[in-house]
Amino acid sequence: MKHKRLFIVVSTGLLLIISGLLGYKLFYRASKDLSYKEFISAVDKGQVQEVILEENSNSFVTVLREDIKQKYTVPHPKTDDFTQYLLLNDVKVSYGNGTAISTLLNIAIVAAVIFAVVWYSRNSNTQASLISDANTKKSNKDEPVTLAHVAGNAEAKSMVEDIIDFIRDPDKYASVGARMPKGLLFYGPPGTGKTLMAKAIAGEAGVPFYAMSGSDFVQMYVGVGASRVRSLFAKAKKSRKAVIFIDEIDAIGKKRARSASASNDERDQTLNALLSEMSGFHDNQGIIVIGATNRLDTLDEALLRPGRFDRHIEIGLPDVNARRQILALHAKNKPLADSVDLDGLARSTVYFSGAMLENLLNEAAINAANDKSKYIKPEHIDKAFYTVIAGAQKMDRSYISELDRKITAYHEAGHALATQLLLPDYFISKVTIIPSVKGAGGFNLTIPKDEMFTTERQLKANIQVLLAGRAAEEIIFGSDEVTTGAGNDIQKASRLMVDYINKFGMDNELGLFSTEVLADSPDNELIAKCRGRMKELYDDTVRLIKDNLPSLEAITDELLEKESLSGDDIIRLCS
């Protein structure tokens, strides 16, 4: 059996390699590289016959009029108006997914892989392969994860300490009539450490850790998911004491549909199996079930009741002190320069999750390695910071006209001016008109204060800041020349406005009632109210910028000259 499995794996690997080499030989052999600057020059001279675009590709293929048999590969700028630019210059635009031969090869590869997977699944125990025993010596030789590996989340750690003690010594609690909680539910944004906390509980208690994702239970065939639930719990019961962790539990634990037409038999059976297994636990058995989700509101009430998931523990975004601890934890094995200020970095990373902070330091380490530096310096962290936030800078900006740079500068200057005037307590980290690979023509990076609450004044000010870019464009270029650059700003402002009126009850006319408790249906009165209040705030923003036009012009001029400004620059230009 082992030899057959090895044969399938090796054969599939060889097929992938051969097909890849063949596809490369057939497609790329006849293709030459052409820089984007050379391509633009050829378009302007009317030398380009056709452009072939491919989805999710970083390049495209072009054919010149002088030799239609020769293909050229050109880097894709991925701008919104690229196709329009080609059509206006009489260039034929077509779309494709590679050559026919490459397509056939891909089909053959997929067929081979499917065959291997099906054969393997029929001749092995797939249920067992989905279950990991991360803290047992057999499956994981690494050091077990403990609470010492979890930085921040002090409240969550204090709420699980008695659970750990419960697992270690259930008789201690049984002697006073205490029942061990059957389940813990971790909820919060992605990347905040829910999985890490679950592993730490198992590591601290010294028990096996069985982990599966909710999506692992979801299958096409009815009954498969329920069978996997029973298999998982059966294996955990053999260990007597264990931690069962189900990540993304909302995949199987969503609220069940009340109508038969909207129900999902497979998911419902899987959920029923989970409920049955959790109800079947003996008290003080020493087995705890931990679920994790970032969509608590979607879970079925039967799953949330006491006796199932007894404790709901929020694993939220870290505050400034927790961010400092997380940064220090991930910086242990990294050679930081003495000039690196982790305290300042912790203050600047508001709304960063633990995963984002880890990625930030990792990107900084990569930058240091690329610079052949022995130490991670502040400039490496600064570059990584903006890479994580907005993406890497575009290297080729030759296609950007001077008018586009001017529009972007006024737009970003409007955001910066409104922030400085309306939210002076916020820290403006950077204002730039350098485009990023994520499609942004520029951005304002503003760091809010760590606060428990947001006031009505702050909500309205945040909406005005989002609208200020569009307002600046209208003032300078006229209402007929406003661009599409404010599209994302308008979406964010609209969400804030709906929350302002409907969620937080800050409108006197509509009062404190929220339509979110009703069935999903358009609320015309709410929409009309949001439109009216948005128009009022936009008009206020236009007046604010007009009253401070010299400051807007000063910020814009310096942005056009330097391309990036700091918060100190904005303060200086607005004074």
N, C-alpha and C positions, 0 to 999 in steps of 0.2 A: 504493500500500500504506500509506504514512504517513497519507494522508487518511482511509482506512478505519479505521485504528487510532484516530485522533483522534476520528472520529465515534462509535466504540464507547465510548470513554472519556467523552466529553462526554454522550452519551445516557444512560449508566449514572449519571453524576453528577446529571443533571437528574431522572432517575427517583427517585433517592434523596432529593433535596431535596423534590420534589413529594409523594412518599409520606409523608415525615416531616411536612410541613406539613398534609397531609390527615389523617394520624393524629392530630396534635395538635388540629386543629379538631374532629374527630369525638369524641375522647375527653375532652379537657381543657376544652372550651368549657363543658360542662355541669357541670364539677366546681369546687367551691370549696375553699379551704384551711381547715383546722381544726387548731389547735395541739394538741399531745399532752395538755397540761394540761386544755384544754377537753373533749377526747375522754374522758379519765378521769372528769371530772366528769359527763359525759353518761352514761357507763356506770354510775356509782354511783347516778344518778337513774333508771336503767332506761329511758333514752331511745334507746338504740342498738338498732336492729333487726338489722343484719347487718354483718359485716366480711369483705371480700374481700382475701385475701393473695396476693401474687405472688412467685414465686421470684426471688432475687437482686435484690430491689427495696428501696430505702431508704424506701419509703412504702407505705401501704395505703389502700384505698378503704372508706369506711363509709357506711351509710345509716341515718338516724334514723327513728324511728317516726312522727313528726309529718308527715313529707313523704318518702315512700319513693322519689319520682321524682328527688329531689335527691341527688347524690353529693358526698362530701367527701373530700379527700385529706389524710391524716394522716401525720406522720413515724413510721417504724417503729422501736420501741425495740430490737428484736432480742434480747430476753431469752428464756431457756429456758422460763420459766413464763408467757409472754404468752398463748399459746393457751389454756392451762388457766384463766387468769384470766378470759378472755372467756366460756368455757363455763360457769364457775361463776356468772357473772352473767347467764346466760340470753341470751347473744348468739350468733346463728347465725354460724358460721365456714365460709367456703367458699374455694376456691382457684381461681385462674384465671391465664391468661397474656395478658390484654388482651381487647379486643372481637373479635368475629368479623371485622369489617372490617379491623382492624389485622392480624389473622392472615393474611387474604387478601393484604393489602398486602405483608407480610413474605415470603409465598410468591412473589409476583410479583417482588419485589426479588431474592430468592435465585435465581430462575429466570433473570432478566436477567443477573445477575453470572456465573452458571455459563455461560450462552451466550457472554458476552463472553470469559471465560477460555478456553473450549474453542476458540472461533474464533481467538483470539490465539495459542494454543499450536500450532495446526495451521498457522499462517502465519508463524511466527517460530522462531528457533532458541533453544529454551528452555534447552538445555544451556549455551550461551554466556552467557545472562542470569544463570545461577546462579553463575557464576564471576566473582569480582572480582579486579582487578589493582590492589591498593591502593597500591603504592609506585611504580608507573609514572607518568610525567608525564601520560600520556593520561587516566588514570582518577582521579588524586588530585593536586590542585594544592597540598594542604596540606603542611606540613613532615613528612618521614618520621619515624616513631616510632623512637627509638633507646633504648639502655640507660639513657640519662640520664632518660628518662621513667618508668623502672621503679624505684620506691623500695622498699628492702628486698630480700628474696630474694637476699642476697649469695651464698649457696652456689649457687643456680641460675644466677645470672649468671656465676659463675666457670666453671661446667660447660659453658656455651654459647659462651664466648669463643673456644675453639679451633675450634668448629664454624664460627663466623663467619670465622675466618682460613682454614679449610679451603675455604669457598665462595669467598673472595677469591682465594686462591692455591693451587689443588689440586696443582699441579706441585711445590710446596715439600714436600708430604708424600709425594707419589708417589716422589720421589727417594730417600726412605729406606724405601720399601716399605710406607708406611701407607695404609690404606684408609679412605676417607671413610665415616663412619657414614651408613647409608641413612635412618635414621629416629630421631626423638626422640619420646618419649612423656611429656607433662606430665600429672601427676595430682595431685589435691588437692581441697579443698572448693570449692564455687562462690564466685566473686567474688574469688579470690586473685591473679588476674593472668596466667592461662595464655595467653589470647588476646593480651594485651598483650606478653608475653614473645616469643611467636611473631612478632608484628609488628616487635618490636625487632630480632630476628635478621635479618629481611629488610631492615629499614632500615639497620642497621649494615653489612651486606654490600653494600647498594646493588643488590639484585636484586628482580625482581617478586615479589609476594606473592599467591598464589592461595588463596582461602579458601572452604570449603564446610562446611556442617554435616552430621553423619552422617544426620540426618533428611531432608536433601535427596536422598539416594540411595534412601531407602526408598519404594517405589512399589507400587501394587496389581498391576501387570502384571510378570510375570517377564521379566527381561532389561533393563529400563529402568535400574535402578540400576547394573548392570555396565557398560552403555553410557555412563552418565555418568562413571563412574570412568575408563574408557578415554579419554573426551573431555577430562577434566580433566588427565590425565597427558600426553596428546598436546599440549595447549596449553602445558604447562609445559616440555616437551622442546624446543619451538620456541624458547624463550628461552635454552636451553642452561644457564643458571644461574637457579635460582629456589627459592622456598620454597613448598611445598604444605602448607596447614594444613587439617586435618579436625577440627573441633570436635565434641564429643559423639560420639566415634568408637565408643563402646559401642553406639550405635544399629545399627551394621552389623557390629561386631566381637565380638559376644557369642559365648560358647562354643557351638559347634555341637552340636546334639542327636545323641546316639548312635543313637536309634531313628528309623526312617523316619516313624513316625506323629507324632512331635514336631518334625520338621524344618520349616524355612521355606525353600522353594526360592528365593524372591526374595532374601532376606537372605543365604543361603548362596552364591548366585551372585555377589552384590555383593562379599561378603568374599573369595571366590576370585579375583575380578577384581583386587581391591586387592592381595592377596598376590602374584598373578602380575605385576602392574605393578611392585611393589617389588622383586621378584626379578629383573626384567628390566633394572634400572638397570645401566649400565656403571660400574665403579669410577672414582671421582674425576671423575664427570661434572659435579658442581657443583649437583646438585639434591638437596634435603633434604626429607623428608616429616616433618611434625610432627603428632602426634595429641594430643588433649586429652580427658581424662575425669575424672570424680569417682567412678568405679566401676571401679577397676583390677581388682578380683577377678573381675569378670564377663567379662573379655576372653579371647578364644581364645588358647591357648598358641602356635599357629602364628604369631600376630600378634606375640607378645612375644619370640620367639626372636631370637638374634643374626643379623644379615643382613636383618632386617625393621626392627623398632624396637630398635636397638642400645642406646640409652640411655634409662633410665627416671629422670626427674627429678621430684622432689616439689616442688610449689609449695604450701607449707603456709600456715597462718595466720601473720601477722607477729608477731614478738615485740615487746617494749616499744620497743626501739630502731628497729625497722623501722616500727612504728606512728608513731613520732615523725617519721621521714622522710616517710612517706606523708602525714601531716597537713600537714607543712611544704610538700610539693609541691602539694597541693590548695589550700593557703591563700595561694599566691603572688599570685593575682589577686583575692583577697578582702580587704577593708579590716577587719582585725582590730583591736579595741581593745587598748591597751597592757596592760590587765588580764587579757587572755586568756592562760591558761597551757597551752601545747601539751604541755609535759612532763607536767603533771598529767593532762591529757586522755588522753595516750598510756597512762599507768598505769591509767586508769579504763576503758579500752576493751579489756579482755581478751576474747579470742574474736571480736573484730571482724575481718572480712576487709577487704581494700583497698577493695572496692566499698561496704561498709557505712561505712567512714570517709569516703569521698567523699560518700556520701549524707548523712552526719551534718553535714558542713560546708555542704552545699547546703541542707539543711533549716534550719540556723542562719541562712544568708543570707536565706532566705525569711522567717523570723521577723523579722529585722532590717528587711527591706523593708516588712513589714506594720506594724511599729512606726514606720516613717518615720525610721529611724535611719541615719546615715551610716556607722556602724561596727557590726561584729558583736561584741556584748558577751557576757560569760559567761552572762548569763541567757538569751540567745538560744540558745547552745550547750546549756545545761542543759535547756531546753525541747525542743530537737531530740533530745537524747540519750534522753530518756524517750519521745519520739514514736517513735523508731526501735526502741526496746526493746519497749515495751508498747502503742504506738499513742496517738493523741490522747485527751485527756480527754473524757468525755461531758459535754455542757453541761447537759442536762436530767436531773436526778437526783430529780425530784419523786416518781417512782414507787417509789423505794427506801424501804422502811419503816425505822423506828428499830431494830426487831429484826434486820433484815438487816444494817444498819450495825454492830450490836453483834457479830453472828456473824462478819462479815468482820474486824472489829477484833481479836477474840480469835484468829481463824485466823492473820492476818498477824503478830500479836504472838507467837504460838507459834513461827513460823518465825524471827523476829528473835531471840527469846530463845535458841532452840537454836543458832543461828549464833554468837551471842556467847559461849555457854558451851562449845560443842564445837569451833568453828573461830575462835578469837580472832585468828588471823593474817589472816583474810579481812576485806576492807573492805566494810562495809555502806553502800552509797551512799544508798539511799532505801527507806523503808517507807511505803506509802500505802494508803488505803482508797478512793481516788477511782477509780471505774470507768472503763475505757477502751473505745474503740469496738471493740476486738478481742474484747470479751466478758469480760475479766477484771474481777472485782469489786474487786480490789486486787492488789498485788504487792510482793515483796521483791526489791530489786536488790542482789545481793551480788557483789563483785568478788574472785575468787580471786587468789592470787599467781601470777606467771609462774614455773612450775616445769616441769622436764623429766619428773618422775614424780609419781605419786600413791601415797601409802602406804596400807596396809590400814586404818590408823586413820582416815585422811581419807575413804576410801571409805565406811566404816561411819558416820562422822559426817555425810557428805553424805546418806546414806539417812535417818538420823534427822532431819536438818533438813527433808527433804521430808515426813516423817511427822508432824512437830511440829504442823502446822496442824490436822490431823485429831485429834491427841491433845488439843490445847487445847480443841477443840469438845466432845470427849467428857467431859473433866474438868468443864467449866463447865456444859454443857447436858444431859449424860447421854448414854448410848450410844444411846438411842432417838431422840435429836434431832440426831444428826450429819447433815450436809448432803452434797450432791453436789459441794461446792466443792473437795474433795480429789481429784477424779477424775484430773486431769492430774498431780498430785503422786504418786499411786499408780503411774501408768504410768511416770513417770521413775524412781521408786524401784525398780520391778520390773526395768527395764532394767539399772540399776546392780547390783541383786542378782544377776541372771543373769551379768553380766560378772564380778562379784566371785567367784562360785563356778566358773563354767564357762570363762570366758575367761582370768582371771588366776590361777586355781588356788589361791585363798586359803582354801578349805575343807579341813580336815584329813581328813574322812571320804571325800569324793569325790576328793581328791587332785589331781594335776596333769593329768589327762586331760580334754581338751575334746571334747564331743560335736559341735562345729561341723564336725569333719572327716568326720562320718558323713552319710549321706543324711538329707534333711529328714524327720523323724518325731518325734512327741511323746516326750519322755524323762520318764516318770512319776517316776523317782527324782529327777531334777533338779528337777522341779516341786515335789515333796514337800519336798525340801531347801530350796528357795527360800522356800516358804511357812513352813517352820519357823523359818528364820533371820530372816525378815521379822517374824514374830510376836515373836521374842526382842527384836529391835531396837525394835519398837513398844512393848513393855512397858517397856523401858529408857527410852524417850523419855517415856512417861507418868510414870514415877517421877521423871525429871529435872525435868519441868515442875511436878509436885506439890511437889517440894522447893524450887522457886523461884517459888511462886505469887504472892508479893508483887510480884516483878519483872514477872510476866505481867500482873497487874492494873494496875500503874503504866504499862506500855507501852500497854495497851488504853485506859485513861482518857485519856491524852494523844493517842492516835490519834483517839479520838472527838471530842476538842476541836479538834485542829489538822488532822486528816485526813492529814498527811504528816509524817514524822520523818526526820532524818538519822542517820548512823552515830554521831555524837557524842551525839545524844539517847539512842540505845539504850545506849551505854556509861554515860551518866549515870544512866539509869533502872535499870540492872542492878547498879550499884555499891552 
